[in-house]
Structures are given as C-alpha cells and as structure tokens.
Amino acid sequence: MANHRQDADAAQDRIHIDLQQLFRGAVRFTLELVLEEEVRAMVGAPRYARMGRKDVRNGSYMRGLLTSLGHIDVQMPRTRNSGSPTHVLGAYQRRADEIDGAITEAYVKGVSTRGMADVTEALLGNGVSSSTVSRVTKRLEEAVEELRTRPLEKKYPYLDLDATFLDARWAKKVENVSALVAYAVNEDGHRELLAVSIGYSESEDSWSDLLRQLIDRKLSGVLLVISDDHAGLKAAVRKLLPEVAHQRCTVHFLRNIGSRIPQRLKKRVLREVSAIFNAENLEQAKELKKELVARWSKELSEAVKCFGDGFAASTQFFAFPAEHRVRLRWTNGLERLNLEIKRRTRAVGAFPDRASALRLVTAVALRTTKIWGSRRYLDMRLLK
C-alpha cells in the first residue's frame, strides 16, 4: 500500500512538472509571436521581403524572464537601426510585474532581503538576490515620493476624500492607524489619484496635513469635495477649502438613516429617500422631502430628524450638471479602492512600521488606479 502511494505521488509530481513545462512553452510561444509582430512593424515588411522596408533585421538574442510559472528564455529579435521591441517585456526587465509585486509584499510582511532567495527558489525555481529585493523596494519608495511631490498642474473640480484603517507598529506597540486617500476628477474628465497618507487617526489634524500637501502642490479649481460625514474631515475642509461646496456621501447617509429604522420598514423608507436623491432638481427633492417627513415623522421621528439634519449636506450635487450627479453623490470610486487596499493589507496583519504600510498601500492604490488615465470618467464640457 505504501509503495502504491509513493508511486501515485511520483506520478502526480511528474504531471505537475509536465504541466509547468507546457504552460511555460505556451507563454514563450505567445511572447515570441508578439515580439515577431512588433519587429515586423519596425522593419515595415515581412521576413525576406525586399520592398517598402524602413529597417532590416539583425538577428536575435536570448533573454531570460522570471514569471509566476518559473524562468522562461525568450528569443528577442532585433533590427539594425531600432534595436529590439523591449517595450513588450519592459526595457532591462528580468522579472514579470507580479513577481516584483510579490517580492514587495513579502518584504513588507517581514521576509528579510536574504530570506527572499529561499522563498522565490521554493515557489518559482529561481532565487533572487538580496540586492534585487533592495532595488525592488527602493523603486516602491520612489513611487511613494513621486506621488507625494508631483505638481498638480491641472484643475480638479471634483475632489473625493476617504479613509480606511489598518494596524501598524508605532512606538513599539501595534496601533490602529488610518490610510487617507484623495482622488479627483480633473478638467479633462479623467480620474487621478492625488495622494495617499498614513495618519495617526482619521482626525482633523491628519486630514489637514493631507490637504496642505495638496495645496502646496498647487491644487486648484476645486468646486466640490465628496466625502463621508466625519467631523474631523469636515473641519479640515472648512478650514483649508472654505469656499468649496461639500457633498456628503449619500451611501453613508442612507446607512445612518437605516440604522434608525426597524428592519420591517427599512427597505420601504430607504427606497423613498433614494427617490429624493434621484429627483430632477433640488426643488423637486424638497417637495418629496416634505411628503416623506409628513408620512413618517410620527412613527420614525429619529430617522426623520437624521434625514432632515443631513439633507442640505447630501444634496449639494444638485448644483452641478445632471449628467454628473449620479457620480457626485457618493464616494463609490474610493470605496472600491479601499476594499482592494483592505484585501491586500489583511494578509499582512500588523505592519512593522507606518512607512512600510504607506509603501504597500501606495503600491496597491497605484496599481488599482492605473486604468483611470485611459478612461474618461465625466464630460467636463458640461460643467463649463
């Protein structure tokens, strides 16, 4: 029985190795196919063709790339004048992006630069040196610094602010600290990640520090700040952006109202409140509000009072173009980003310090928001 089990395990190992080799071969074939098409475009003619050439081929060379499937040797074609299509793999890049990401997260989690070689050897079949780990994490620090100091050369009419929380060691003790995130819609209608900061807590001082950083970097053109109803955040905005309208996130507001409604009535009442936010204009919203107050003030006095107190702050979006309003009512863009940050930081547990927390949170935020630059979020001509 034991021999049979050993034979079965050996067979499974062989199958696993064969599949890895098969997948590596498929990845290599695909990469070389893409590289061949890129070189054809650089040359301006198929292989051996004589007419219409912009350049000529100049052989090829082997280039290694460390991927999540292990090490792959890729044949890199090149031309005489333009060289190789290095942008396909990245100039001088010897590891896939996900490998650098894994190295960064493992480093932040506490794996030493020397211990990283054992980890990558076990997982990928190839180790990385301690100097490689240092270079990878140094680039991450450079990315943090670039985000923190980049001049804000455009106007940013809509500014979103939100925070999430994580554990980090501070003064030899693990504390719950806040990761403050700011993004904005610029004058071209694209979203931009503007800042990430690790605060002592979600306090007025922490938010004031972040807003001062943005102002020092020439933040301008802000017409509306969108955030939740946190007192410290509101105070910081009033102090540093006193002329800017402040929209309270309607999703958070609905949760606040819902906490004051019995379960059997919650869905019905919140549907009526949502209908008010979907009104065509502020005047219609005020009429619907009067009807809701008259209908529920006796039975749900606490919920109605909460709604009345927050109505003005949660309806600032009506002053802006109708086509923009559905995306100005809430901080859903940042909520999704915060969920991704929580997903990635939950595996880390407690960070060794706040600087390492900032590095990883910034890396996650930059990676998550990378696609924003290619997609127009709002048509800002309507605002003009």
C-alpha positions as CSV (number, residue, x, y, z in Angstrom):
1,M,0.0,0.0,0.0
2,A,2.8,2.4,0.9
3,N,4.7,1.6,-2.4
4,H,1.5,2.2,-4.3
5,R,1.0,5.6,-2.6
6,Q,4.6,6.6,-3.3
7,D,4.2,5.7,-7.0
8,A,1.0,7.7,-7.1
9,D,2.8,10.7,-5.6
10,A,5.6,10.4,-8.0
11,A,3.2,10.3,-10.9
12,Q,1.5,13.4,-9.7
13,D,4.8,15.2,-9.4
14,R,5.7,14.2,-13.0
15,I,2.3,15.5,-14.2
16,H,2.8,18.8,-12.3
17,I,6.3,19.2,-13.8
18,D,5.0,18.4,-17.3
19,L,2.1,20.9,-17.0
20,Q,4.5,23.6,-15.8
21,Q,6.8,23.0,-18.8
22,L,3.7,23.0,-21.1
23,F,2.5,26.3,-19.7
24,R,6.0,27.9,-19.9
25,G,6.2,26.8,-23.5
26,A,2.8,28.3,-24.3
27,V,3.9,31.6,-22.6
28,R,7.2,31.6,-24.5
29,F,5.4,30.9,-27.8
30,T,2.9,33.8,-27.3
31,L,5.6,36.3,-26.3
32,E,7.8,35.4,-29.2
33,L,4.8,35.7,-31.6
34,V,4.1,39.2,-30.2
35,L,7.7,40.1,-30.5
36,E,7.8,38.9,-34.1
37,E,4.8,41.1,-35.0
38,E,6.4,44.1,-33.3
39,V,9.7,43.6,-35.2
40,R,7.7,43.3,-38.5
41,A,6.1,46.7,-37.8
42,M,9.5,48.2,-37.0
43,V,11.0,46.8,-40.2
44,G,7.9,47.7,-42.3
45,A,8.0,44.4,-44.3
46,P,7.6,40.6,-43.7
47,R,10.7,38.4,-43.4
48,Y,12.7,38.2,-46.7
49,A,10.5,40.9,-48.4
50,R,12.6,43.5,-50.3
51,M,10.1,46.3,-50.9
52,G,8.9,49.0,-48.5
53,R,11.5,48.4,-45.8
54,K,12.1,51.0,-43.1
55,D,14.8,48.9,-41.4
56,V,16.5,45.5,-41.6
57,R,16.6,42.6,-39.2
58,N,19.8,42.0,-37.3
59,G,19.4,38.5,-35.8
60,S,18.2,37.8,-32.3
61,Y,19.4,37.0,-28.8
62,M,18.1,35.1,-25.8
63,R,16.6,37.0,-22.8
64,G,15.5,35.5,-19.5
65,L,12.3,36.4,-17.7
66,L,11.2,35.3,-14.3
67,T,7.5,34.7,-14.2
68,S,5.0,33.1,-11.8
69,L,5.5,29.9,-13.8
70,G,9.2,30.0,-13.4
71,H,12.1,31.1,-15.6
72,I,11.5,31.5,-19.3
73,D,14.1,32.1,-22.0
74,V,12.6,34.2,-24.8
75,Q,14.2,34.8,-28.2
76,M,14.4,38.5,-28.8
77,P,14.5,39.6,-32.4
78,R,16.2,42.9,-33.3
79,T,16.7,45.4,-36.1
80,R,19.9,47.1,-37.2
81,N,18.8,50.7,-36.5
82,S,16.0,50.5,-33.9
83,G,17.1,47.6,-31.8
84,S,14.7,45.2,-30.1
85,P,11.0,45.8,-29.2
86,T,11.9,45.9,-25.5
87,H,8.6,47.6,-24.6
88,V,6.9,44.2,-24.8
89,L,8.8,42.8,-21.9
90,G,10.0,46.1,-20.4
91,A,13.4,47.6,-21.0
92,Y,16.0,45.8,-18.9
93,Q,13.2,44.0,-17.1
94,R,14.2,40.5,-15.9
95,R,11.1,39.7,-13.8
96,A,7.3,39.9,-14.5
97,D,5.5,42.7,-12.7
98,E,3.6,40.3,-10.5
99,I,7.0,38.9,-9.2
100,D,8.1,42.4,-8.1
101,G,4.7,42.8,-6.5
102,A,5.1,39.6,-4.6
103,I,8.6,40.5,-3.5
104,T,7.4,43.8,-2.3
105,E,4.5,42.4,-0.3
106,A,6.7,39.6,1.2
107,Y,9.3,42.2,2.1
108,V,6.7,44.4,3.8
109,K,5.3,41.4,5.6
110,G,8.7,40.8,7.2
111,V,10.7,38.5,4.9
112,S,14.3,39.7,5.0
113,T,16.2,40.5,1.9
114,R,18.4,37.5,2.4
115,G,15.5,35.2,3.1
116,M,13.7,36.2,-0.1
117,A,16.0,34.0,-2.1
118,D,14.7,30.9,-0.3
119,V,11.1,31.9,-0.8
120,T,11.4,32.6,-4.6
121,E,13.5,29.4,-5.0
122,A,10.8,27.3,-3.4
123,L,7.9,29.0,-5.4
124,L,9.5,29.7,-8.8
125,G,12.5,27.5,-9.1
126,N,14.8,30.6,-9.2
127,G,16.1,32.7,-6.3
128,V,16.6,36.4,-6.2
129,S,19.4,38.1,-4.5
130,S,19.2,40.5,-1.5
131,S,20.4,43.3,-3.7
132,T,17.5,42.6,-6.1
133,V,15.0,42.8,-3.2
134,S,16.5,46.1,-2.2
135,R,16.2,47.6,-5.7
136,V,12.6,46.5,-6.0
137,T,11.6,48.1,-2.6
138,K,13.6,51.2,-3.4
139,R,11.6,51.7,-6.6
140,L,8.5,51.5,-4.5
141,E,9.8,54.2,-2.2
142,E,10.5,56.3,-5.3
143,A,6.8,55.8,-6.4
144,V,5.6,56.9,-2.9
145,E,7.8,60.0,-3.1
146,E,6.7,60.8,-6.7
147,L,3.0,60.6,-5.7
148,R,3.7,62.8,-2.7
149,T,5.5,65.5,-4.5
150,R,4.2,65.5,-8.1
151,P,3.0,69.1,-9.0
152,L,-0.8,69.3,-9.7
153,E,-0.7,71.2,-13.0
154,K,-4.4,70.8,-13.9
155,K,-7.6,72.0,-12.4
156,Y,-9.6,69.4,-10.3
157,P,-13.2,70.4,-10.0
158,Y,-14.3,67.3,-8.0
159,L,-12.2,66.0,-5.1
160,D,-13.0,62.7,-3.3
161,L,-11.7,62.0,0.2
162,D,-12.0,58.8,2.2
163,A,-10.1,56.7,4.7
164,T,-9.6,53.1,5.7
165,F,-7.9,51.6,8.7
166,L,-5.0,49.1,9.3
167,D,-2.7,48.0,12.0
168,A,1.0,49.2,12.2
169,R,3.6,49.1,14.8
170,W,4.2,52.5,16.3
171,A,6.5,53.3,19.3
172,K,7.0,49.5,19.9
173,K,3.2,48.8,20.0
174,V,0.7,47.9,17.4
175,E,-1.8,50.7,16.8
176,N,-4.8,51.1,14.5
177,V,-3.9,53.9,12.1
178,S,-5.7,55.5,9.1
179,A,-4.8,55.3,5.5
180,L,-6.1,58.6,4.0
181,V,-6.7,58.6,0.2
182,A,-7.5,61.6,-2.1
183,Y,-8.5,61.3,-5.8
184,A,-10.1,63.9,-8.1
185,V,-11.7,64.3,-11.5
186,N,-9.5,66.7,-13.5
187,E,-10.6,69.3,-16.0
188,D,-10.2,66.7,-18.8
189,G,-12.8,64.4,-17.2
190,H,-10.3,61.8,-16.1
191,R,-9.8,60.5,-12.5
192,E,-6.4,60.9,-10.9
193,L,-5.0,59.5,-7.7
194,L,-3.7,62.6,-5.9
195,A,-2.4,61.5,-2.5
196,V,-2.1,58.6,0.0
197,S,-1.1,59.3,3.6
198,I,-0.9,57.4,6.8
199,G,-2.4,59.4,9.6
200,Y,-2.3,58.9,13.4
201,S,-6.1,58.6,13.2
202,E,-8.9,60.0,11.0
203,S,-8.7,63.3,12.8
204,E,-8.9,67.0,11.7
205,D,-5.1,67.2,12.1
206,S,-4.5,64.2,9.8
207,W,-6.8,65.4,7.1
208,S,-5.4,69.0,7.4
209,D,-1.9,67.6,6.8
210,L,-3.1,65.8,3.6
211,L,-5.0,68.9,2.3
212,R,-2.0,71.1,3.0
213,Q,0.2,68.8,1.0
214,L,-2.3,69.1,-1.9
215,I,-2.4,72.9,-1.6
216,D,1.4,73.1,-1.5
217,R,1.4,71.1,-4.8
218,K,-0.8,73.8,-6.4
219,L,-4.2,72.1,-6.1
220,S,-6.7,74.4,-7.8
221,G,-10.1,74.6,-9.4
222,V,-11.9,72.6,-6.7
223,L,-15.7,73.2,-6.8
224,L,-17.0,70.2,-4.8
225,V,-15.5,67.9,-2.1
226,I,-17.2,64.5,-1.7
227,S,-16.7,62.6,1.5
228,D,-18.5,60.9,4.4
229,D,-19.7,62.9,7.4
230,H,-16.6,62.5,9.6
231,A,-16.3,65.5,11.9
232,G,-12.5,65.8,11.6
233,L,-12.6,65.7,7.8
234,K,-15.4,68.3,7.6
235,A,-13.5,70.6,9.9
236,A,-10.3,70.3,7.8
237,V,-12.2,71.0,4.6
238,R,-13.9,74.1,6.1
239,K,-10.5,75.4,7.3
240,L,-8.5,74.8,4.2
241,L,-11.1,74.9,1.4
242,P,-13.6,77.3,2.9
243,E,-15.1,78.4,-0.5
244,V,-15.7,74.8,-1.8
245,A,-19.1,73.1,-1.6
246,H,-19.0,69.8,0.5
247,Q,-21.2,66.9,-0.6
248,R,-22.0,64.2,2.0
249,C,-21.8,60.7,0.6
250,T,-25.4,59.6,0.2
251,V,-24.5,55.9,0.6
252,H,-23.1,56.5,4.1
253,F,-26.1,58.8,4.8
254,L,-28.6,56.1,3.9
255,R,-26.8,53.7,6.2
256,N,-27.0,56.3,9.0
257,I,-30.8,56.7,8.4
258,G,-31.3,53.0,8.1
259,S,-29.8,52.3,11.5
260,R,-32.7,54.3,13.0
261,I,-35.4,52.3,11.1
262,P,-37.0,48.9,12.1
263,Q,-36.0,46.1,9.9
264,R,-39.5,45.6,8.6
265,L,-39.8,49.2,7.3
266,K,-36.1,49.8,6.3
267,K,-36.3,48.8,2.6
268,R,-39.5,50.8,2.0
269,V,-38.3,54.0,3.7
270,L,-34.8,53.9,2.2
271,R,-36.4,53.5,-1.2
272,E,-38.3,56.7,-0.7
273,V,-35.2,58.5,0.5
274,S,-33.3,57.3,-2.6
275,A,-36.1,58.6,-4.8
276,I,-35.4,62.1,-3.3
277,F,-31.8,61.9,-4.4
278,N,-32.9,60.8,-7.9
279,A,-35.2,63.9,-8.3
280,E,-34.8,66.1,-11.4
281,N,-33.8,69.1,-9.4
282,L,-33.4,70.5,-5.9
283,E,-36.9,72.0,-5.8
284,Q,-38.5,68.6,-6.6
285,A,-36.3,67.0,-4.0
286,K,-37.5,69.4,-1.3
287,E,-41.1,68.7,-2.2
288,L,-40.5,64.9,-1.9
289,K,-38.8,65.6,1.4
290,K,-41.9,67.4,2.8
291,E,-44.0,64.4,1.8
292,L,-41.7,61.9,3.4
293,V,-41.5,64.0,6.7
294,A,-45.3,64.2,6.8
295,R,-45.7,60.5,6.3
296,W,-43.1,59.2,8.7
297,S,-42.4,61.9,11.3
298,K,-44.6,60.3,14.0
299,E,-43.6,56.7,13.5
300,L,-39.9,57.2,12.7
301,S,-39.0,60.5,14.4
302,E,-35.3,59.7,14.9
303,A,-34.8,58.6,11.3
304,V,-36.7,61.7,10.0
305,K,-34.6,64.0,12.2
306,C,-31.4,62.4,10.9
307,F,-32.6,62.9,7.3
308,G,-33.6,66.5,8.0
309,D,-30.3,67.3,9.6
310,G,-28.3,65.9,6.7
311,F,-30.5,66.9,3.8
312,A,-28.6,70.1,2.8
313,A,-25.2,68.5,3.0
314,S,-26.3,65.4,1.0
315,T,-27.9,67.4,-1.9
316,Q,-25.1,69.7,-2.9
317,F,-24.7,67.7,-6.1
318,F,-27.9,69.3,-7.5
319,A,-25.9,72.5,-8.2
320,F,-23.9,70.6,-10.9
321,P,-24.8,69.2,-14.4
322,A,-27.4,66.5,-14.3
323,E,-25.2,64.1,-16.2
324,H,-22.5,64.3,-13.4
325,R,-24.8,64.0,-10.4
326,V,-25.0,60.2,-10.2
327,R,-21.2,60.1,-9.7
328,L,-21.0,63.1,-7.4
329,R,-23.5,61.7,-4.8
330,W,-21.1,59.2,-3.2
331,T,-17.5,58.1,-2.8
332,N,-18.0,54.7,-4.5
333,G,-14.8,55.0,-6.5
334,L,-12.8,55.3,-3.3
335,E,-14.9,52.7,-1.6
336,R,-13.8,50.1,-4.2
337,L,-10.2,51.3,-3.9
338,N,-10.4,50.9,-0.1
339,L,-11.8,47.4,-0.4
340,E,-8.8,46.4,-2.5
341,I,-6.5,48.0,0.0
342,K,-8.2,46.1,2.8
343,R,-8.0,42.9,0.9
344,R,-4.2,43.3,0.3
345,T,-3.3,44.5,3.8
346,R,-5.5,42.0,5.6
347,A,-3.0,39.3,4.7
348,V,-0.1,41.3,6.2
349,G,-1.7,41.7,9.6
350,A,0.2,44.3,11.5
351,F,2.8,46.3,9.6
352,P,6.3,46.6,11.1
353,D,6.0,50.4,10.9
354,R,3.9,53.1,9.3
355,A,6.5,53.7,6.5
356,S,6.1,50.1,5.3
357,A,2.3,50.5,5.5
358,L,2.5,53.6,3.3
359,R,4.6,51.8,0.8
360,L,2.3,48.9,0.3
361,V,-0.9,51.0,0.4
362,T,0.5,53.3,-2.2
363,A,1.6,50.4,-4.4
364,V,-1.9,48.9,-4.2
365,A,-3.6,52.3,-4.9
366,L,-1.3,53.0,-7.9
367,R,-1.9,49.5,-9.4
368,T,-5.6,49.7,-8.9
369,T,-6.0,53.2,-10.4
370,K,-3.6,52.5,-13.3
371,I,-6.5,52.2,-15.8
372,W,-8.0,55.5,-14.8
373,G,-5.9,57.5,-17.2
374,S,-7.2,55.7,-20.3
375,R,-10.9,56.2,-19.5
376,R,-12.8,59.5,-19.4
377,Y,-15.0,59.5,-16.3
378,L,-17.1,62.6,-16.9
379,D,-17.7,65.0,-19.8
380,M,-16.4,68.2,-18.3
381,R,-17.6,70.4,-21.2
382,L,-21.0,70.2,-19.5
383,L,-19.5,71.9,-16.4
384,K,-18.0,74.8,-18.5
